[in-house]
Amino acid sequence: AQKITQTQPGMFVQEKEAVTLDCTYDTSDPSYGLFWYKQPSSGEMIFLIYQGSYDQQNATEGRYSLNFQKARKSANLVISASQLGDSAMYFCAMNTGGFKTIFGAGTRLFVKA
Amino acid sequence: GAGVSQSPRYKVAKRGQDVALRCDPISGHVSLFWYQQALGQGPEFLTYFQNEAQLDKSGLPSDRFFAERPEGSVSTLKIQRTQQEDSAVYLCASIGGPGTGELFFGEGSRLTVL
């Protein structure tokens, strides 16, 4: 069965510091994609970053990077230089063999001034 | 349109009423998804369309839930005889074509069943 696990219900980080949000996944499909989405209090889901299962290098998008450890089936999101606007829910997600995407339960990030 | 548009943004229904939620995806987007997001939880897959064809409806929780996309663009999610456990935000998302599978989401329709 395919599954996404996010074990951190809430995280606090000081402004300008880096933070890592954990994600582990389970699939038997050799081809899959991993995603992180941000959901601010307004409710709209915003795509942040993508990692393909065959990608050799970790994905980066600005202040976001994905620490992909395939053997451990983990896909942690690293946010560098946190900003107050980063306070939101963050969801790890996966699709396999098509476009159906499943999501984890999410981590709420609080950035402190 | 420029983004995925959902209506209504908020809907209050009495238990037993039927509701219809509309999704207008990004123009030209072939694939359309519906998700249900309970308070404090991650989105749960409901159903998926490619053009007008409903390719996967495995996530629909009961036969009270029905989705359609008759012309391959606008989609409607209908919930019959609503129950309190149907209270959630219903998210619509679309994908343009081959690529990573990044989902473009609407702002959601928040359904409250009293």
Interface residues (C-beta under 8 A of the other chain):
Chain A: I4 Q6 G33 F35 Y37 S42 G43 E44 M45 I46 F47 Y50 G52 F91 N95 F99 K100 T101 I102 F103 G104 A105 G106
Chain B: S31 F33 Y35 G40 Q41 G42 P43 E44 F45 Y48 D56 V89 L91 A93 I95 T100 G101 E102 L103 F104 F105 G106 E107 G108 R110
